[in-house]
Amino acid sequence: MKQTFMQMVKDYQKSKDCTRTEALSVIAMENPDLHEAFIQENNKLEGTTGNSHEEKPKHTFMEIVDDYQKIEGCTRTEALKAIAKKWPGLHAAYIEGK
């Protein structure tokens, strides 16, 4: 099975004992096409056209959490925290059942 961009970053980071930022830079430079595909996929998941964290995404809160968890390879709790921080308004609406 082909490794994802983020898995390559994590593997590099572990093997070189470096920061995530350093690993991202190296893997992005070594795999520009894979990096570009990763960026495009993340832009689709964010569902926004700009950088505003308050712009409403095109997906539900839990869909975004699920996708983030798959891409980052993190726990559900970590994904929930990250997405709630990025879109507090969407998180609040989810909690309120809207």
Helices and strands as residue ranges (DSSP letters): H 5-16, H 20-30, H 32-46, H 61-72, H 76-86, H 88-96
